[in-house]
């Protein structure tokens, strides 16, 4: 089974959605048969690398309202997120363009470490107030995940994976995504938003059951006659 997850680093719902999905996946009996691929989706491809405004003012500029309202909303959201084990420090977040962070995730996939690097990026951005648009910061994150720091810097100084990141975004849109997080299971079912872990578990089980139906043994095999309840009656056979 393959699950593709489109997300953006600066998206708080993507961080929460990742935790909830992984919780649901952890309770899925056939989790070892699930291949998870993290895909890129930039909510704002034109975001500045070093904007003058903080996240509160950026929210107001896009959605309206006052700075005080934005701060109150972020504070309430941060309180709620603690239930998912996520520590949002909105007052200290350093906004930036997420392109290079997505490129790092693509490079991390060659090490089999995309999930680990994505988790470190979320924590760096939302909790530790690190500049995830800075190459040295990203290289440090790569090294923390066990990747080669110098090779990471070389990748970030090039244009490698830029086309792949942009292609991911176009593909998500072609599949009907209007935002993130966006989960696609076997290119058959799509789940939008940070749903509960129970929703993810139910979806995984549904797809698994549909593609691995329970097979009844052919009665022509030399089986012993078994007792079966039918039509409301339970009559032992050979009695």
ABEGO torsion letter per residue (X at the ends): XBBBBBBBAABAAAAAAAAAAAAAAAABAAAAABBBBBBBBBABAABBABBABBAAAAAAAAAEEBAAAAAAAAAAAAAAAAAAGBBBBAAABBBBBAAAAAAAAAAAAAAGAAAAAAAAAAAAAAAAGBBAABAAAAAAAAAAAGBBAAAAAAAAABABGAAAAAAAAAAAAAAGBABOBBBBBGGABBBBEBBBAAAAAAAAAAAAAAABBBBBBBAABBBBBBBBBBGGBBBBBGX
